[in-house]
Amino acid sequence: MAASPLWKIFNSSGEYVASCKHAEDAAAIVGNYAGGEIRAGHSKTLTVWREGLEAAGTATESYDTVARVCNERLEAILAKSSNGIRSTV
């Protein structure tokens, strides 16, 4: 059985709307939701992108930028988790 997609997309009300295996695909979806979020799981502590609130721009401007930011933030979350600062799993 295939693994569950990592990237979860939520609308501005916090309602789960989709999941994707690739951050670029998640960016394409969240770009349609003003105030939407991409998380690396279902927990709000795993939020890696907030559409319309990011200094890097919006998802509709660059899916690649969103993917880079999401992956960088996920790496930071995992690094903190492995150092015992915060458990995200």
CORPEBEL-V141010 format. One record per residue. N is the residue number from 1. RES is the residue in one letter. SS is DSSP state (H for helix, E for strand, - for the rest). PHI is phi in whole degrees, -180 to 180 (* if undefined). Layout:
n:N res:RES ss:SS phi:PHI
n:N res:RES ss:SS phi:PHI
This chain:
n:1 res:M ss:- phi:*
n:2 res:A ss:- phi:-73
n:3 res:A ss:- phi:-71
n:4 res:S ss:- phi:-67
n:5 res:P ss:- phi:-59
n:6 res:L ss:- phi:-72
n:7 res:W ss:E phi:-83
n:8 res:K ss:E phi:-110
n:9 res:I ss:E phi:-113
n:10 res:F ss:E phi:-125
n:11 res:N ss:- phi:-81
n:12 res:S ss:- phi:-66
n:13 res:S ss:- phi:-88
n:14 res:G ss:- phi:84
n:15 res:E ss:- phi:-84
n:16 res:Y ss:E phi:-68
n:17 res:V ss:E phi:-120
n:18 res:A ss:E phi:-167
n:19 res:S ss:E phi:-141
n:20 res:C ss:E phi:-142
n:21 res:K ss:- phi:-83
n:22 res:H ss:- phi:-119
n:23 res:A ss:H phi:-63
n:24 res:E ss:H phi:-63
n:25 res:D ss:H phi:-68
n:26 res:A ss:H phi:-62
n:27 res:A ss:H phi:-62
n:28 res:A ss:H phi:-62
n:29 res:I ss:H phi:-77
n:30 res:V ss:H phi:-65
n:31 res:G ss:- phi:-61
n:32 res:N ss:- phi:-90
n:33 res:Y ss:- phi:-122
n:34 res:A ss:- phi:-61
n:35 res:G ss:- phi:83
n:36 res:G ss:- phi:-73
n:37 res:E ss:E phi:-132
n:38 res:I ss:E phi:-112
n:39 res:R ss:E phi:-125
n:40 res:A ss:- phi:-94
n:41 res:G ss:- phi:137
n:42 res:H ss:- phi:-89
n:43 res:S ss:- phi:-70
n:44 res:K ss:H phi:-62
n:45 res:T ss:H phi:-68
n:46 res:L ss:H phi:-100
n:47 res:T ss:E phi:-66
n:48 res:V ss:E phi:-119
n:49 res:W ss:E phi:-155
n:50 res:R ss:E phi:-124
n:51 res:E ss:- phi:-61
n:52 res:G ss:- phi:87
n:53 res:L ss:- phi:-119
n:54 res:E ss:- phi:-98
n:55 res:A ss:- phi:-64
n:56 res:A ss:- phi:-74
n:57 res:G ss:- phi:113
n:58 res:T ss:- phi:-120
n:59 res:A ss:- phi:-63
n:60 res:T ss:- phi:-70
n:61 res:E ss:- phi:-77
n:62 res:S ss:- phi:-164
n:63 res:Y ss:H phi:-64
n:64 res:D ss:H phi:-64
n:65 res:T ss:H phi:-64
n:66 res:V ss:H phi:-59
n:67 res:A ss:H phi:-61
n:68 res:R ss:H phi:-62
n:69 res:V ss:H phi:-63
n:70 res:C ss:H phi:-60
n:71 res:N ss:H phi:-66
n:72 res:E ss:H phi:-63
n:73 res:R ss:H phi:-69
n:74 res:L ss:H phi:-64
n:75 res:E ss:H phi:-59
n:76 res:A ss:H phi:-65
n:77 res:I ss:H phi:-62
n:78 res:L ss:H phi:-66
n:79 res:A ss:H phi:-65
n:80 res:K ss:H phi:-63
n:81 res:S ss:H phi:-63
n:82 res:S ss:H phi:-72
n:83 res:N ss:- phi:-91
n:84 res:G ss:- phi:80
n:85 res:I ss:- phi:-74
n:86 res:R ss:- phi:-152
n:87 res:S ss:- phi:-94
n:88 res:T ss:- phi:-111
n:89 res:V ss:- phi:-109
